[in-house]
Amino acid sequence: MKKFYYIFCVVFAALLGKVIAQPFDNNITGIVLDKKTGESLPNVNIYISNTTWGTTSNIDGSFKIFSILPANHEIVFSMIGYESQSKICKLSDSSKIFIKIEMVPKVYEIKEVTVTADRPEQWFDDLEVFRDEFLGYFPYSYDCKIVNEYNINFLHPLEKTLVAESDYPVEVINYTLGYDIKCEIRKFEYDQSPQALRYSYRLFFAELDTNDLDVKAEWERNRQNRYKESLPFFLRTLFEENFQEKGFEVSLIYKPGNPGVEILKSSELIIKDILTETYKLNFADFLQVYNYNNNLEKLRTSWIRLDHQSVTIDKYGFPLENRAITIYGYWSELGVASFLPKYYGFTK
């Protein structure tokens, strides 16, 4: 049974319900400079990690992102030839934040140019494992294409451990959900023996371009269906105290495979902090979640284990602590092919 850690800076991206559209009187402005020369840097990619919100720096290095959903955000600065950087910003409805970033030139190791036919057989074997774990074991993965997979390098620090690295963002085209995804791999480590995947990604989502209204409608249906299968959606149904109505059956168990005690009320698992608009998730052992929204009957069950005595969840359904939750079962099989922008359904 495979597991992976839910890391806050990831993604584990997914999705969250509908709200009334409203503008926010906030913004993030700043300037990007070359740390070595002090000169301004134009055309730096600047985005809020795991979302569709981003921009590029102007000729004088300045930038502005405005009307941003109030939350804790990771702002990423990325440009070929420089080390990527990030800043964590907490935004309210009216925050005005200025950021000065000094980008450090990246030193690349000189590598021999290798054509496809000359790649070692082990690289292709590693690529197959990487695709499965990176994209996930899910129907959506069959309609995903990794555009620049030949930029990925594979290492084996231990015999049954696969590490993937790339100097450039890995680009994934998801034809089912309608996204072009740029993924900066900060960590990818797959242990084959216990089948454990530990990862940390920074993702930027861009809508695929089409004038076909039927295709756009199909993408949106697929996104809504995917959202209803997600962990953040489940957590939000706990907050709203309607998880049973929304298609979830929940039990506390000693370990997967054992009978458990059915949970009937959200108050058995969570406590709301009204001032911070957060929730404390608190339970022992494992929480078993059976999801009737998933059409794959044999893959409806997931298990959650807290990595701390209690875990703080924001109002959008995401843990605030690092390595807050370990998940097993269906949710642990998902990868980038099933990811949605972090605040899907919420309007800036």
C-alpha positions as CSV (number, residue, x, y, z in Angstrom):
1,M,0.0,0.0,0.0
2,K,1.6,3.2,-1.1
3,K,1.7,6.4,0.9
4,F,3.1,9.9,0.5
5,Y,3.3,13.0,2.7
6,Y,1.0,15.9,2.2
7,I,3.4,18.9,2.1
8,F,2.0,22.4,2.4
9,C,4.1,24.0,-0.2
10,V,3.0,21.3,-2.7
11,V,0.9,20.5,-4.2
12,F,-1.0,18.7,-3.7
13,A,-3.1,20.7,-5.4
14,A,-6.8,20.6,-5.5
15,L,-9.6,22.5,-5.8
16,L,-12.3,24.0,-3.6
17,G,-15.9,25.0,-3.8
18,K,-17.8,27.9,-5.2
19,V,-18.0,31.4,-3.8
20,I,-19.5,34.7,-4.8
21,A,-17.1,36.6,-7.1
22,Q,-15.7,39.6,-5.4
23,P,-12.6,41.9,-6.0
24,F,-10.0,42.3,-3.2
25,D,-8.3,45.6,-2.6
26,N,-4.8,44.0,-2.1
27,N,-1.7,43.7,-4.2
28,I,1.9,42.4,-4.2
29,T,4.3,44.7,-5.9
30,G,8.1,44.7,-6.1
31,I,11.3,44.7,-8.1
32,V,13.6,41.9,-9.3
33,L,17.4,42.5,-9.6
34,D,20.5,40.5,-10.5
35,K,22.2,40.0,-7.2
36,K,25.7,40.0,-8.8
37,T,25.3,43.1,-11.0
38,G,22.5,45.0,-9.3
39,E,20.8,45.4,-12.7
40,S,17.0,45.0,-13.1
41,L,15.8,41.7,-14.5
42,P,12.9,41.8,-17.1
43,N,10.8,38.7,-18.0
44,V,11.2,36.9,-14.7
45,N,8.3,34.5,-14.2
46,I,6.4,35.4,-11.0
47,Y,3.5,33.3,-9.8
48,I,1.6,32.2,-6.8
49,S,2.6,28.6,-6.3
50,N,0.0,26.0,-7.3
51,T,-2.4,28.5,-8.9
52,T,-3.1,30.2,-12.2
53,W,-2.1,33.6,-10.9
54,G,1.1,35.1,-12.1
55,T,2.9,37.7,-14.2
56,T,6.3,38.6,-15.6
57,S,8.6,41.4,-14.5
58,N,8.8,44.6,-16.7
59,I,11.8,46.0,-18.4
60,D,12.8,47.8,-15.2
61,G,12.3,44.7,-13.1
62,S,9.1,45.8,-11.5
63,F,5.9,43.7,-11.2
64,K,2.4,43.7,-9.7
65,I,-0.1,41.0,-8.9
66,F,-3.4,42.4,-7.6
67,S,-6.8,41.4,-6.3
68,I,-5.6,38.2,-4.7
69,L,-7.6,35.7,-2.6
70,P,-6.8,36.3,1.1
71,A,-4.6,33.5,2.3
72,N,-1.0,32.4,3.0
73,H,0.7,32.3,-0.4
74,E,4.1,31.3,-1.7
75,I,5.3,33.8,-4.3
76,V,7.8,32.1,-6.7
77,F,10.4,33.9,-8.9
78,S,11.8,31.8,-11.7
79,M,14.0,32.5,-14.7
80,I,16.3,30.3,-16.8
81,G,19.9,31.0,-15.8
82,Y,19.0,31.9,-12.1
83,E,18.2,30.0,-8.9
84,S,14.5,30.1,-8.3
85,Q,13.4,32.0,-5.1
86,S,10.2,32.2,-3.1
87,K,8.6,34.3,-0.4
88,I,5.7,33.4,1.9
89,C,3.2,36.2,2.1
90,K,0.1,36.4,4.3
91,L,-2.6,38.5,2.5
92,S,-5.8,40.0,3.9
93,D,-8.5,41.8,1.9
94,S,-6.5,45.0,1.9
95,S,-2.8,44.0,2.1
96,K,-0.2,46.0,0.2
97,I,3.1,44.1,0.1
98,F,6.4,45.2,-1.5
99,I,9.0,42.6,-2.3
100,K,12.6,43.1,-3.4
101,I,14.2,40.0,-4.9
102,E,17.8,39.6,-5.8
103,M,18.2,36.6,-8.2
104,V,21.4,34.6,-7.9
105,P,22.9,33.4,-11.3
106,K,22.7,29.6,-11.5
107,V,25.9,27.6,-12.0
108,Y,25.1,24.7,-14.3
109,E,27.2,21.5,-14.4
110,I,28.6,21.0,-17.9
111,K,27.0,17.8,-19.2
112,E,27.6,15.9,-22.4
113,V,24.9,16.3,-25.0
114,T,23.2,13.0,-25.4
115,V,20.8,12.0,-28.2
116,T,17.8,9.8,-27.5
117,A,19.3,6.6,-29.0
118,D,22.3,6.8,-26.8
119,R,20.5,7.0,-23.5
120,P,21.2,4.1,-21.2
121,E,18.4,1.5,-20.9
122,Q,18.3,2.3,-17.1
123,W,17.2,5.9,-17.9
124,F,14.1,4.6,-19.8
125,D,13.3,2.2,-17.0
126,D,13.5,5.0,-14.5
127,L,11.4,7.2,-16.7
128,E,8.5,4.7,-16.7
129,V,8.6,4.5,-12.9
130,F,8.8,8.3,-12.7
131,R,5.8,8.8,-15.0
132,D,3.6,6.4,-13.0
133,E,4.5,8.0,-9.6
134,F,4.6,11.7,-10.9
135,L,1.4,11.6,-12.9
136,G,-0.3,9.1,-10.6
137,Y,-2.3,5.9,-11.1
138,F,-5.5,7.5,-12.3
139,P,-7.4,7.6,-15.6
140,Y,-6.5,11.3,-16.2
141,S,-2.8,10.3,-16.4
142,Y,-3.4,8.6,-19.8
143,D,-4.3,12.0,-21.3
144,C,-1.2,13.7,-20.0
145,K,2.0,14.4,-21.9
146,I,5.3,15.3,-20.3
147,V,6.7,17.7,-22.9
148,N,10.3,17.9,-21.8
149,E,11.0,14.6,-20.1
150,Y,14.5,14.5,-21.5
151,N,15.5,17.2,-19.1
152,I,14.9,14.9,-16.2
153,N,17.9,13.2,-14.5
154,F,17.5,10.1,-12.4
155,L,19.7,9.0,-9.4
156,H,19.8,5.9,-7.2
157,P,21.3,6.9,-3.8
158,L,20.1,3.4,-2.6
159,E,19.4,0.3,-4.7
160,K,15.6,0.6,-4.4
161,T,15.3,4.4,-4.2
162,L,14.7,6.6,-7.2
163,V,15.4,10.3,-7.1
164,A,14.4,12.6,-10.0
165,E,15.9,16.1,-10.6
166,S,15.6,18.7,-13.4
167,D,17.3,22.0,-13.9
168,Y,14.2,23.3,-15.7
169,P,10.5,23.1,-14.8
170,V,8.8,19.9,-16.1
171,E,6.0,20.8,-18.4
172,V,2.8,18.7,-18.4
173,I,-0.1,19.0,-20.8
174,N,-3.3,17.7,-19.2
175,Y,-5.8,17.2,-22.1
176,T,-8.5,15.9,-19.7
177,L,-8.6,18.9,-17.3
178,G,-7.4,21.5,-19.8
179,Y,-4.2,22.7,-18.2
180,D,-0.6,23.4,-19.2
181,I,1.3,22.8,-16.0
182,K,4.9,24.0,-15.2
183,C,6.3,22.0,-12.3
184,E,9.5,22.8,-10.4
185,I,10.6,19.6,-8.8
186,R,12.0,20.5,-5.4
187,K,12.0,16.9,-4.2
188,F,11.0,13.6,-5.7
189,E,12.1,10.5,-3.9
190,Y,10.4,7.1,-4.4
191,D,11.3,4.1,-2.2
192,Q,10.2,1.0,-4.1
193,S,10.4,-1.4,-1.1
194,P,7.7,0.3,1.1
195,Q,6.3,2.0,-2.0
196,A,6.6,5.4,-0.4
197,L,6.7,8.6,-2.4
198,R,7.9,11.9,-0.9
199,Y,7.7,15.0,-3.0
200,S,7.6,18.7,-3.0
201,Y,6.5,20.6,-6.2
202,R,5.9,24.2,-7.1
203,L,3.2,24.3,-9.8
204,F,1.9,27.0,-12.2
205,F,-1.3,26.3,-14.1
206,A,-2.3,27.9,-17.4
207,E,-5.5,27.2,-19.2
208,L,-5.1,25.4,-22.5
209,D,-6.2,27.6,-25.5
210,T,-9.3,26.6,-27.5
211,N,-12.3,28.2,-29.2
212,D,-14.3,25.0,-29.0
213,L,-17.0,25.7,-26.4
214,D,-17.9,22.0,-26.1
215,V,-14.2,21.2,-25.2
216,K,-14.3,23.9,-22.6
217,A,-17.5,22.6,-21.1
218,E,-16.0,19.1,-21.0
219,W,-12.9,20.4,-19.2
220,E,-15.1,22.1,-16.6
221,R,-17.2,19.0,-16.0
222,N,-14.0,16.9,-15.5
223,R,-12.6,19.5,-13.1
224,Q,-15.8,19.5,-11.0
225,N,-15.8,15.7,-10.9
226,R,-12.2,15.7,-9.9
227,Y,-12.8,18.3,-7.2
228,K,-15.5,16.2,-5.6
229,E,-13.1,13.3,-5.2
230,S,-10.4,15.4,-3.5
231,L,-9.0,15.6,0.0
232,P,-9.6,19.4,0.3
233,F,-13.2,18.9,-0.7
234,F,-13.7,16.3,2.0
235,L,-12.1,18.5,4.6
236,R,-14.4,21.4,3.6
237,T,-17.4,19.1,4.0
238,L,-16.2,18.4,7.5
239,F,-16.1,22.2,8.2
240,E,-19.5,22.7,6.8
241,E,-20.8,19.7,8.7
242,N,-22.4,18.0,5.7
243,F,-19.9,15.3,4.8
244,Q,-22.5,12.6,4.7
245,E,-24.8,14.6,2.4
246,K,-21.8,15.2,0.1
247,G,-21.0,11.5,-0.3
248,F,-18.5,10.5,2.4
249,E,-18.7,7.7,4.9
250,V,-16.1,8.2,7.7
251,S,-14.8,5.9,10.5
252,L,-12.0,5.9,13.1
253,I,-10.0,2.7,12.9
254,Y,-6.8,1.3,14.5
255,K,-5.2,0.5,11.2
256,P,-6.3,-0.1,7.5
257,G,-8.2,-3.3,7.2
258,N,-9.6,-3.3,10.7
259,P,-13.3,-2.5,11.6
260,G,-13.8,0.9,13.1
261,V,-16.2,3.3,14.8
262,E,-18.4,5.4,12.4
263,I,-18.2,9.2,12.7
264,L,-21.6,10.9,12.5
265,K,-20.7,14.5,13.5
266,S,-17.8,16.7,12.4
267,S,-17.4,17.9,16.0
268,E,-16.0,14.5,16.8
269,L,-13.0,15.4,14.6
270,I,-12.6,19.2,14.4
271,I,-12.7,22.3,16.5
272,K,-13.1,25.7,14.8
273,D,-11.1,28.8,15.6
274,I,-13.4,31.7,14.7
275,L,-10.8,34.4,15.0
276,T,-8.3,32.8,12.6
277,E,-10.9,31.0,10.4
278,T,-9.0,27.8,10.8
279,Y,-9.8,24.3,12.1
280,K,-8.0,21.9,14.4
281,L,-8.1,18.3,13.1
282,N,-7.6,15.9,16.0
283,F,-7.9,12.1,16.1
284,A,-5.9,9.1,17.0
285,D,-4.7,6.2,14.7
286,F,-6.4,6.3,11.2
287,L,-9.4,8.1,9.7
288,Q,-11.0,5.9,7.0
289,V,-12.8,7.8,4.3
290,Y,-15.1,6.1,1.8
291,N,-16.0,8.4,-1.1
292,Y,-19.2,7.7,-3.0
293,N,-18.3,10.5,-5.5
294,N,-15.6,8.4,-7.1
295,N,-17.0,6.3,-9.9
296,L,-14.2,3.7,-9.5
297,E,-15.8,1.5,-6.8
298,K,-12.7,-0.4,-6.0
299,L,-10.8,2.8,-5.4
300,R,-13.1,4.7,-3.1
301,T,-11.3,4.2,0.2
302,S,-8.6,6.3,1.6
303,W,-7.0,6.6,5.0
304,I,-5.6,9.6,6.8
305,R,-3.0,9.7,9.6
306,L,-2.0,12.8,11.4
307,D,1.8,13.4,11.7
308,H,1.2,15.7,14.7
309,Q,-1.1,15.5,17.7
310,S,-3.4,17.9,16.0
311,V,-3.2,19.6,12.5
312,T,-4.4,23.1,11.6
313,I,-6.4,23.4,8.4
314,D,-7.2,26.7,6.7
315,K,-10.7,27.5,5.6
316,Y,-9.9,26.4,2.0
317,G,-9.0,22.8,3.2
318,F,-5.2,22.9,3.3
319,P,-2.9,22.0,6.3
320,L,-0.7,24.9,7.6
321,E,2.0,22.7,9.1
322,N,4.7,21.0,7.1
323,R,4.3,17.2,6.6
324,A,1.0,17.5,8.4
325,I,-0.8,14.4,7.1
326,T,0.1,11.0,5.7
327,I,-2.4,9.5,3.3
328,Y,-3.0,6.0,2.1
329,G,-5.2,4.2,-0.3
330,Y,-6.9,6.0,-3.3
331,W,-5.7,9.5,-2.4
332,S,-2.1,8.3,-2.2
333,E,-2.3,7.0,-5.8
334,L,-3.0,10.5,-7.3
335,G,-0.3,12.6,-9.0
336,V,0.1,15.7,-11.1
337,A,-2.4,14.3,-13.7
338,S,-5.2,14.8,-11.1
339,F,-4.1,18.2,-9.7
340,L,-6.2,21.3,-10.0
341,P,-5.1,24.8,-9.1
342,K,-5.1,25.2,-5.4
343,Y,-8.1,27.6,-5.2
344,Y,-10.1,26.1,-8.0
345,G,-13.6,27.5,-7.8
346,F,-12.7,30.5,-5.7
347,T,-12.6,33.8,-7.5
348,K,-10.0,36.5,-7.1
